[in-house]
């Protein structure tokens, strides 16, 4: 409970405690900075479960984002991604059967997508690297310890997190790069039982993890680690970091063992 309390306070510091009134004070949006502020407002309203207000701001954002020059210049496929992502988020807010976590995931898709459209250097989706690698690390551990429950839970988590990040990837990466990641995620989902028992499939899992790692850590980020990770897993940052560091050390030790002794 103490960790959850700390995480909530951090989230409040990141997104601000004061109730935003941005949309109500504007009748027209012309700049990306305004769209970014709107998506932050929507996420904050969703966080405190004020879904009707969040839906109103999202509707306002949807009506105005189509007039932004950078969106107008997008290709048909990318415009479709923007429209579908916003529409899905609005649908989630209006569905009383959806959990708070699922609603926030949909709002996070919008936030990451808008940032990816605006930012050309170190977009927010890259800040989720550890959170994307954590399921792979847990799956490999599940295989080594013959823990199928942990493995399947991690596989489900990979699907959930990838779905959240994917719209941003689709407007930021080449079609070939997204297709490669799609294939990896689909492979994990459809070959779960084989991965648990077959070394060839386990090698494929390692390849998938390596490709995700290469993508999310392709360029060294000198900025402070983003607290946006908390959107995906409140309180999980420290454990994810330690798992990742331990995993990299394990991989390094394994490589050392493969090098023949030349003495």
Secondary structure as a PSIPRED ss2 file (coil, helix, strand):
# PSIPRED VFORMAT (PSIPRED V4.0)

   1 X C   1.000  0.000  0.000
   2 X H   0.000  1.000  0.000
   3 X H   0.000  1.000  0.000
   4 X H   0.000  1.000  0.000
   5 X H   0.000  1.000  0.000
   6 X H   0.000  1.000  0.000
   7 X H   0.000  1.000  0.000
   8 X H   0.000  1.000  0.000
   9 X H   0.000  1.000  0.000
  10 X H   0.000  1.000  0.000
  11 X H   0.000  1.000  0.000
  12 X H   0.000  1.000  0.000
  13 X H   0.000  1.000  0.000
  14 X H   0.000  1.000  0.000
  15 X H   0.000  1.000  0.000
  16 X C   1.000  0.000  0.000
  17 X C   1.000  0.000  0.000
  18 X C   1.000  0.000  0.000
  19 X C   1.000  0.000  0.000
  20 X C   1.000  0.000  0.000
  21 X C   1.000  0.000  0.000
  22 X C   1.000  0.000  0.000
  23 X H   0.000  1.000  0.000
  24 X H   0.000  1.000  0.000
  25 X H   0.000  1.000  0.000
  26 X C   1.000  0.000  0.000
  27 X C   1.000  0.000  0.000
  28 X C   1.000  0.000  0.000
  29 X C   1.000  0.000  0.000
  30 X C   1.000  0.000  0.000
  31 X C   1.000  0.000  0.000
  32 X H   0.000  1.000  0.000
  33 X H   0.000  1.000  0.000
  34 X H   0.000  1.000  0.000
  35 X H   0.000  1.000  0.000
  36 X H   0.000  1.000  0.000
  37 X H   0.000  1.000  0.000
  38 X H   0.000  1.000  0.000
  39 X H   0.000  1.000  0.000
  40 X H   0.000  1.000  0.000
  41 X H   0.000  1.000  0.000
  42 X H   0.000  1.000  0.000
  43 X H   0.000  1.000  0.000
  44 X H   0.000  1.000  0.000
  45 X H   0.000  1.000  0.000
  46 X H   0.000  1.000  0.000
  47 X H   0.000  1.000  0.000
  48 X C   1.000  0.000  0.000
  49 X C   1.000  0.000  0.000
  50 X C   1.000  0.000  0.000
  51 X H   0.000  1.000  0.000
  52 X H   0.000  1.000  0.000
  53 X H   0.000  1.000  0.000
  54 X H   0.000  1.000  0.000
  55 X H   0.000  1.000  0.000
  56 X H   0.000  1.000  0.000
  57 X H   0.000  1.000  0.000
  58 X H   0.000  1.000  0.000
  59 X H   0.000  1.000  0.000
  60 X H   0.000  1.000  0.000
  61 X H   0.000  1.000  0.000
  62 X H   0.000  1.000  0.000
  63 X H   0.000  1.000  0.000
  64 X H   0.000  1.000  0.000
  65 X H   0.000  1.000  0.000
  66 X C   1.000  0.000  0.000
  67 X C   1.000  0.000  0.000
  68 X C   1.000  0.000  0.000
  69 X H   0.000  1.000  0.000
  70 X H   0.000  1.000  0.000
  71 X H   0.000  1.000  0.000
  72 X H   0.000  1.000  0.000
  73 X C   1.000  0.000  0.000
  74 X C   1.000  0.000  0.000
  75 X C   1.000  0.000  0.000
  76 X H   0.000  1.000  0.000
  77 X H   0.000  1.000  0.000
  78 X H   0.000  1.000  0.000
  79 X H   0.000  1.000  0.000
  80 X H   0.000  1.000  0.000
  81 X H   0.000  1.000  0.000
  82 X H   0.000  1.000  0.000
  83 X H   0.000  1.000  0.000
  84 X H   0.000  1.000  0.000
  85 X H   0.000  1.000  0.000
  86 X H   0.000  1.000  0.000
  87 X H   0.000  1.000  0.000
  88 X H   0.000  1.000  0.000
  89 X H   0.000  1.000  0.000
  90 X H   0.000  1.000  0.000
  91 X H   0.000  1.000  0.000
  92 X H   0.000  1.000  0.000
  93 X H   0.000  1.000  0.000
  94 X C   1.000  0.000  0.000
  95 X C   1.000  0.000  0.000
  96 X C   1.000  0.000  0.000
  97 X C   1.000  0.000  0.000
  98 X C   1.000  0.000  0.000
  99 X C   1.000  0.000  0.000
 100 X H   0.000  1.000  0.000
 101 X H   0.000  1.000  0.000
 102 X H   0.000  1.000  0.000
 103 X H   0.000  1.000  0.000
 104 X H   0.000  1.000  0.000
 105 X H   0.000  1.000  0.000
 106 X H   0.000  1.000  0.000
 107 X H   0.000  1.000  0.000
 108 X H   0.000  1.000  0.000
 109 X H   0.000  1.000  0.000
 110 X H   0.000  1.000  0.000
 111 X H   0.000  1.000  0.000
 112 X H   0.000  1.000  0.000
 113 X H   0.000  1.000  0.000
 114 X H   0.000  1.000  0.000
 115 X H   0.000  1.000  0.000
 116 X H   0.000  1.000  0.000
 117 X H   0.000  1.000  0.000
 118 X H   0.000  1.000  0.000
 119 X C   1.000  0.000  0.000
 120 X C   1.000  0.000  0.000
 121 X C   1.000  0.000  0.000
 122 X C   1.000  0.000  0.000
 123 X C   1.000  0.000  0.000
 124 X H   0.000  1.000  0.000
 125 X H   0.000  1.000  0.000
 126 X H   0.000  1.000  0.000
 127 X H   0.000  1.000  0.000
 128 X H   0.000  1.000  0.000
 129 X H   0.000  1.000  0.000
 130 X H   0.000  1.000  0.000
 131 X H   0.000  1.000  0.000
 132 X H   0.000  1.000  0.000
 133 X H   0.000  1.000  0.000
 134 X H   0.000  1.000  0.000
 135 X H   0.000  1.000  0.000
 136 X H   0.000  1.000  0.000
 137 X H   0.000  1.000  0.000
 138 X H   0.000  1.000  0.000
 139 X H   0.000  1.000  0.000
 140 X H   0.000  1.000  0.000
 141 X H   0.000  1.000  0.000
 142 X H   0.000  1.000  0.000
 143 X H   0.000  1.000  0.000
 144 X H   0.000  1.000  0.000
 145 X C   1.000  0.000  0.000
 146 X C   1.000  0.000  0.000
 147 X C   1.000  0.000  0.000
 148 X H   0.000  1.000  0.000
 149 X H   0.000  1.000  0.000
 150 X H   0.000  1.000  0.000
 151 X H   0.000  1.000  0.000
 152 X H   0.000  1.000  0.000
 153 X H   0.000  1.000  0.000
 154 X H   0.000  1.000  0.000
 155 X H   0.000  1.000  0.000
 156 X H   0.000  1.000  0.000
 157 X H   0.000  1.000  0.000
 158 X H   0.000  1.000  0.000
 159 X H   0.000  1.000  0.000
 160 X H   0.000  1.000  0.000
 161 X H   0.000  1.000  0.000
 162 X H   0.000  1.000  0.000
 163 X H   0.000  1.000  0.000
 164 X H   0.000  1.000  0.000
 165 X H   0.000  1.000  0.000
 166 X H   0.000  1.000  0.000
 167 X H   0.000  1.000  0.000
 168 X H   0.000  1.000  0.000
 169 X H   0.000  1.000  0.000
 170 X H   0.000  1.000  0.000
 171 X H   0.000  1.000  0.000
 172 X H   0.000  1.000  0.000
 173 X C   1.000  0.000  0.000
 174 X C   1.000  0.000  0.000
 175 X H   0.000  1.000  0.000
 176 X H   0.000  1.000  0.000
 177 X H   0.000  1.000  0.000
 178 X H   0.000  1.000  0.000
 179 X H   0.000  1.000  0.000
 180 X H   0.000  1.000  0.000
 181 X H   0.000  1.000  0.000
 182 X H   0.000  1.000  0.000
 183 X H   0.000  1.000  0.000
 184 X H   0.000  1.000  0.000
 185 X H   0.000  1.000  0.000
 186 X H   0.000  1.000  0.000
 187 X H   0.000  1.000  0.000
 188 X H   0.000  1.000  0.000
 189 X H   0.000  1.000  0.000
 190 X H   0.000  1.000  0.000
 191 X C   1.000  0.000  0.000
 192 X H   0.000  1.000  0.000
 193 X H   0.000  1.000  0.000
 194 X H   0.000  1.000  0.000
 195 X H   0.000  1.000  0.000
 196 X H   0.000  1.000  0.000
 197 X H   0.000  1.000  0.000
 198 X C   1.000  0.000  0.000
 199 X H   0.000  1.000  0.000
 200 X H   0.000  1.000  0.000
 201 X H   0.000  1.000  0.000
 202 X H   0.000  1.000  0.000
 203 X H   0.000  1.000  0.000
 204 X H   0.000  1.000  0.000
 205 X H   0.000  1.000  0.000
 206 X H   0.000  1.000  0.000
 207 X H   0.000  1.000  0.000
 208 X H   0.000  1.000  0.000
 209 X H   0.000  1.000  0.000
 210 X H   0.000  1.000  0.000
 211 X H   0.000  1.000  0.000
 212 X H   0.000  1.000  0.000
 213 X H   0.000  1.000  0.000
 214 X H   0.000  1.000  0.000
 215 X H   0.000  1.000  0.000
 216 X H   0.000  1.000  0.000
 217 X C   1.000  0.000  0.000
 218 X C   1.000  0.000  0.000
 219 X C   1.000  0.000  0.000
 220 X C   1.000  0.000  0.000
 221 X C   1.000  0.000  0.000
 222 X C   1.000  0.000  0.000
 223 X C   1.000  0.000  0.000
 224 X C   1.000  0.000  0.000
 225 X C   1.000  0.000  0.000
 226 X C   1.000  0.000  0.000
 227 X H   0.000  1.000  0.000
 228 X H   0.000  1.000  0.000
 229 X H   0.000  1.000  0.000
 230 X H   0.000  1.000  0.000
 231 X H   0.000  1.000  0.000
 232 X C   1.000  0.000  0.000
 233 X C   1.000  0.000  0.000
 234 X C   1.000  0.000  0.000
 235 X C   1.000  0.000  0.000
 236 X C   1.000  0.000  0.000
 237 X H   0.000  1.000  0.000
 238 X H   0.000  1.000  0.000
 239 X H   0.000  1.000  0.000
 240 X H   0.000  1.000  0.000
 241 X H   0.000  1.000  0.000
 242 X H   0.000  1.000  0.000
 243 X H   0.000  1.000  0.000
 244 X H   0.000  1.000  0.000
 245 X H   0.000  1.000  0.000
 246 X H   0.000  1.000  0.000
 247 X H   0.000  1.000  0.000
 248 X H   0.000  1.000  0.000
 249 X H   0.000  1.000  0.000
 250 X H   0.000  1.000  0.000
 251 X H   0.000  1.000  0.000
 252 X H   0.000  1.000  0.000
 253 X H   0.000  1.000  0.000
 254 X H   0.000  1.000  0.000
 255 X H   0.000  1.000  0.000
 256 X H   0.000  1.000  0.000
 257 X H   0.000  1.000  0.000
 258 X H   0.000  1.000  0.000
 259 X C   1.000  0.000  0.000
 260 X C   1.000  0.000  0.000
 261 X C   1.000  0.000  0.000
 262 X C   1.000  0.000  0.000
 263 X C   1.000  0.000  0.000
